[in-house]
Amino acid sequence: MRLFNIKTLKLEYFQNVDAAPPYAILSHRWEEEEILFRDIKDKHPGSALALSHPHLRRALVKKGWQKVEGFCRVAKRLGLSYAWVDTFCIDQSSSSELSESINSMFVWYQNAKVCIAYLYDVTIKGDSWDYNHYEGVFDNSSWFRRGWTLQELIAPKEIWFFKRDWSLYGIRSELADRISEITKIDKIILREPTIENLNKFSVAARLSWAAGRITTRREDRAYSLMGLFGVNIPTIYGEGQEAAFFRLQSEIFQKTSDHSIFAWKPATDSAEAGLELFAQSPDAFDFDEAGTIVSHPALGTSRANSFSMLLRWVRARIIMQSVMFGPTTSETQRLVACKNTNSSSLWGGLNT
């Protein structure tokens, strides 16, 4: 991984995250004229400051440099000498480096000394200070609606939220109640973001946190979730959202055998929609019960977990139940080994 040395203003390469010094990591929404990897490397005429740092001549004339400066000031105040920013610490022109970075992203955020979340759309109107205004703007920040910021919210040890003028808004652990209301993520994850706590929540619950979030590239709706489940898949831009999400779900189920991954609801009531085993996007988990679905303890290790794949075909062993509607009419219902926390019944959302 590459880190930006705040003192020398140069990028340094480290073999892996374990070899890296303590660093701050930035979470933000991309804006106009972000600093890119090539901006740090190329040499172009720039400001007077660039005379002592010729490798930054291109970067210093872009609007995005103000964000980098603000971030580095905060990191320096926290006693850190290194910083990581996704826009220029990754050479995004290299598909292999980009894929490796995406697969490592959760771990990089997890191992950072602190995560700085920059909310460019959280500011104040006029000269007056109004807490209610700040509260409303924070709740409606676009940062909470982006796909990548989900893992950036969950992975770090702590997050410091900064407003547009780089004044501190608050920290995640103290804002856990508010953030939980905004995101539907359980407060225990926001206060104690450990892998152990994360794994207490079913696959369906974790996928429900991603419902409604937006990414610039459609495939990133799947790729941005790998870290939440501790899985890795190759990134294939151009395959489309559905194909990427299919590969993600199959990898998750092969690792977890958690049947809650099948407890989703189709966007339509058509017969064809009910025949699919996997959902087409995280939005299929956007319903009230999704966040409280848990694996059924009696069936968690049973033969009902038998599963295999061949290309886009999935074969799974699932419990079948015949439901009678009157004396002569019946319907076969496929049960999956999970249930709602408020019920002892198996989830029966799949019909044949």
C-alpha positions in Angstrom: 0.0 0.0 0.0 1.0 3.6 -0.5 1.0 6.2 2.2 1.4 10.0 1.9 4.2 11.3 4.1 2.8 14.5 5.6 6.3 15.9 6.3 7.9 15.3 2.9 4.6 15.5 0.9 5.7 12.4 -1.0 4.2 8.9 -1.5 5.9 6.0 0.1 5.3 2.3 -0.6 4.9 -0.4 2.0 4.7 -4.1 1.3 1.5 -4.6 3.3 -0.5 -3.0 6.0 1.4 -4.8 8.8 4.6 -3.1 7.6 3.0 0.4 7.5 3.5 3.0 10.1 0.5 4.5 12.0 -1.6 6.4 9.6 -4.9 8.4 9.2 -7.3 7.4 6.5 -9.8 9.7 4.7 -13.4 8.9 4.0 -15.2 11.3 1.7 -17.2 11.9 -1.4 -15.4 12.7 -4.5 -15.8 16.3 -5.7 -14.5 18.3 -8.7 -10.7 18.3 -9.4 -9.7 15.6 -6.9 -6.0 15.0 -6.6 -5.1 11.8 -8.5 -2.0 9.5 -8.5 -0.7 11.1 -11.7 -1.0 14.6 -10.2 1.5 13.6 -7.5 3.9 12.1 -10.1 3.7 14.6 -13.0 5.6 17.8 -13.1 3.7 20.8 -14.3 4.0 24.6 -13.7 2.3 25.5 -10.4 2.3 27.8 -7.4 5.2 29.1 -5.5 4.9 26.3 -2.9 5.7 23.8 -5.8 9.2 25.3 -6.1 10.2 23.3 -3.1 8.0 20.3 -4.0 8.2 20.0 -7.8 6.5 16.6 -7.8 3.3 18.4 -6.5 3.2 21.2 -9.2 0.1 19.7 -10.9 -1.7 18.9 -7.6 -1.3 22.3 -6.0 -3.3 24.1 -8.7 -6.4 21.8 -8.3 -9.4 22.5 -6.1 -8.9 19.1 -4.4 -5.6 20.2 -2.8 -7.6 22.2 -0.1 -9.2 18.9 1.0 -5.8 17.2 1.2 -4.3 20.1 3.2 -7.2 20.0 5.6 -7.0 16.3 6.1 -3.2 16.4 6.6 -3.6 19.2 9.2 -6.0 17.1 11.2 -3.7 14.0 11.0 -0.7 16.1 12.1 -2.6 17.4 15.1 -3.4 13.8 16.1 0.4 13.1 16.1 0.5 11.1 12.8 3.0 11.5 10.0 1.3 9.4 7.3 -2.1 9.6 5.6 -4.0 7.6 3.1 -6.4 9.1 0.5 -8.1 6.8 -2.1 -7.9 9.4 -4.9 -4.1 9.4 -5.1 -2.7 6.6 -3.0 -4.0 4.1 -5.6 -3.0 4.2 -9.3 -6.5 3.8 -10.6 -5.2 3.5 -14.2 -3.9 0.1 -13.3 -6.7 -2.5 -13.3 -4.6 -5.0 -11.3 -3.7 -2.4 -8.6 -7.3 -1.2 -8.4 -8.6 -4.7 -7.9 -6.0 -5.5 -5.3 -6.8 -2.3 -3.5 -10.6 -2.9 -3.5 -10.0 -6.3 -2.0 -7.8 -4.8 0.7 -9.9 -1.7 1.4 -11.7 -3.0 4.5 -8.5 -4.0 6.2 -6.8 -0.7 5.4 -9.7 1.2 7.1 -9.7 -1.3 9.9 -6.0 -0.9 10.6 -5.9 2.9 10.4 -5.1 4.8 13.6 -8.1 7.0 13.0 -10.5 7.6 10.1 -11.4 11.2 9.2 -14.8 11.6 7.5 -15.0 14.8 5.5 -18.7 15.9 5.0 -18.4 18.6 2.4 -22.2 19.2 2.5 -22.4 19.8 6.3 -22.1 23.5 6.8 -24.0 26.4 8.4 -26.3 28.9 6.9 -25.4 32.5 7.4 -23.6 33.6 10.6 -25.8 32.1 13.2 -25.2 28.8 15.0 -28.3 26.6 15.0 -28.0 23.1 16.4 -31.2 21.9 14.8 -29.8 23.0 11.4 -26.6 21.1 11.9 -28.5 18.0 13.1 -30.7 18.0 10.0 -27.8 18.6 7.6 -25.7 15.9 9.2 -28.6 13.4 8.9 -29.1 14.3 5.2 -25.5 14.3 4.2 -24.9 12.4 1.0 -22.0 10.6 2.7 -24.6 8.3 4.3 -26.1 7.3 1.0 -22.9 6.2 -0.8 -22.0 2.5 -1.3 -18.3 2.7 -0.3 -18.9 4.7 2.8 -20.8 1.8 4.4 -17.6 -0.2 5.0 -15.8 3.0 5.8 -18.3 3.7 8.6 -18.0 0.2 10.0 -14.4 -0.9 9.6 -12.3 1.8 11.4 -11.6 1.8 15.2 -13.0 5.3 15.4 -14.2 8.0 13.0 -14.0 11.8 13.4 -16.6 13.7 11.4 -15.6 17.1 10.1 -17.7 19.8 8.5 -16.9 21.6 5.2 -14.8 24.2 7.0 -12.8 21.4 8.7 -14.3 22.1 12.2 -15.1 18.9 14.2 -18.7 17.8 14.2 -18.3 14.8 16.4 -17.0 11.2 16.7 -18.8 8.0 15.7 -18.9 6.4 19.2 -20.6 9.5 20.7 -23.0 9.9 17.7 -23.9 6.2 17.6 -27.6 6.7 18.4 -28.0 9.3 15.6 -26.0 7.3 13.1 -28.0 4.1 13.9 -31.3 6.0 13.1 -29.9 7.2 9.8 -28.3 4.0 8.6 -30.3 1.2 10.5 -26.9 -0.2 11.6 -27.0 -1.6 15.1 -25.4 0.7 17.7 -23.1 -2.1 19.0 -21.3 -2.0 15.6 -20.9 1.7 15.8 -19.5 1.7 19.3 -17.5 -1.5 19.2 -16.6 -2.2 15.5 -15.0 -5.6 15.9 -15.2 -8.6 13.5 -16.7 -10.6 16.4 -19.6 -8.1 16.7 -20.0 -7.8 13.0 -20.4 -11.6 12.7 -23.2 -11.6 15.2 -25.4 -10.2 12.5 -26.8 -12.3 9.8 -26.0 -11.9 6.1 -29.5 -10.6 5.5 -29.1 -8.0 8.2 -25.7 -6.8 6.8 -27.0 -6.6 3.3 -30.0 -4.6 4.5 -27.6 -1.9 5.6 -26.5 -1.5 1.9 -30.0 -1.2 0.5 -30.6 2.2 -1.2 -26.9 3.2 -1.3 -25.5 4.6 -4.6 -22.2 4.0 -6.4 -20.9 5.6 -9.5 -20.0 2.2 -11.1 -22.9 -0.2 -10.8 -20.6 -3.2 -10.0 -19.3 -1.4 -7.0 -22.6 -2.0 -5.2 -21.2 -5.6 -4.8 -17.5 -4.9 -4.7 -17.9 -2.4 -1.8 -19.4 -5.1 0.4 -16.7 -7.7 0.3 -15.1 -6.6 3.6 -18.3 -6.8 5.5 -18.3 -10.6 5.0 -14.5 -11.2 4.8 -14.7 -12.5 1.2 -12.7 -11.7 -1.9 -13.8 -11.8 -5.5 -12.1 -10.5 -8.7 -13.3 -7.1 -9.9 -14.6 -7.2 -13.4 -15.9 -3.8 -14.5 -18.3 -4.2 -17.3 -20.0 -7.4 -16.0 -22.9 -5.4 -14.6 -24.4 -5.1 -11.1 -26.4 -8.3 -11.2 -23.5 -10.5 -12.2 -21.2 -8.9 -9.6 -23.8 -9.3 -6.9 -24.4 -12.9 -7.9 -20.7 -13.7 -7.5 -20.6 -11.9 -4.2 -23.6 -13.8 -2.8 -22.3 -17.2 -3.9 -18.9 -16.5 -2.2 -20.6 -15.3 1.0 -22.8 -18.4 1.2 -19.9 -20.8 0.5 -18.1 -19.2 3.4 -21.0 -18.8 5.9 -23.7 -21.3 5.0 -26.1 -18.6 6.3 -29.5 -19.2 4.7 -30.6 -15.6 5.5 -29.0 -14.7 2.2 -32.1 -16.2 0.6 -34.5 -14.2 2.8 -35.0 -11.3 0.3 -38.1 -9.9 -1.3 -38.4 -9.3 -5.1 -39.3 -5.9 -6.5 -42.3 -7.5 -8.3 -44.8 -10.2 -7.5 -44.2 -12.1 -10.7 -43.8 -15.9 -10.7 -40.4 -15.6 -12.4 -39.1 -13.3 -9.6 -39.8 -15.9 -7.0 -37.8 -18.6 -8.8 -34.4 -16.8 -8.3 -32.3 -18.1 -5.4 -30.1 -15.0 -5.1 -31.2 -11.3 -5.1 -30.3 -9.0 -8.0 -29.1 -6.1 -5.7 -28.9 -5.2 -2.0 -32.2 -3.3 -2.5 -34.0 -6.7 -2.2 -33.2 -6.7 1.5 -34.8 -3.3 2.0 -37.7 -4.3 4.2 -38.5 -4.0 7.9 -37.7 -7.6 9.0 -34.4 -7.9 7.2 -32.4 -6.3 10.0 -33.7 -8.8 12.5 -33.4 -12.0 10.6 -31.0 -14.6 12.2 -29.8 -18.0 11.3 -31.9 -20.8 12.8 -29.7 -22.5 15.4 -31.4 -25.9 15.0 -30.5 -26.1 11.3 -27.3 -24.1 11.1 -25.1 -27.2 10.6 -27.7 -29.5 9.0 -27.7 -31.1 5.5 -30.0 -28.2 4.6 -26.7 -26.2 4.0 -25.6 -28.4 1.1 -24.6 -26.1 -1.7 -22.7 -26.2 -5.0 -22.2 -24.0 -8.1 -21.5 -24.5 -11.7 -21.0 -21.2 -13.6 -24.3 -19.2 -13.1 -26.2 -22.3 -11.9 -26.7 -22.8 -8.2 -27.7 -26.1 -6.5 -28.7 -26.1 -2.9 -30.4 -28.5 -0.5 -33.4 -26.8 1.0 -36.2 -28.0 3.3 -39.5 -28.4 1.6 -42.9 -28.1 3.2 -46.4 -28.7 1.7 -48.9 -26.1 2.7 -52.6 -27.0 2.3 -55.2 -24.4 1.1 -58.5 -26.2 1.6 -59.0 -30.0 1.3 -57.6 -30.4 -2.2 -55.3 -27.5 -2.9 -51.7 -27.3 -1.7 -48.5 -25.3 -2.4 -45.0 -26.4 -1.9 -43.0 -23.9 0.1 -39.2 -23.9 0.3 -38.0 -23.1 3.8 -34.6 -21.6 4.6 -32.7 -22.1 7.9 -33.3 -18.6 9.3 -36.0 -16.8 11.2 -37.1 -13.4 12.5 -35.9 -12.7 16.1 -39.6 -12.2 17.1 -40.7 -15.6 15.7 -39.8 -19.3 16.1 -41.0 -20.1 12.5 -38.6 -20.7 9.7 -38.5 -18.1 6.9 -40.6 -19.4 4.1 -40.3 -16.8 1.4 -39.5 -19.1 -1.5 -42.4 -20.8 -3.3 -42.4 -23.4 -6.1 
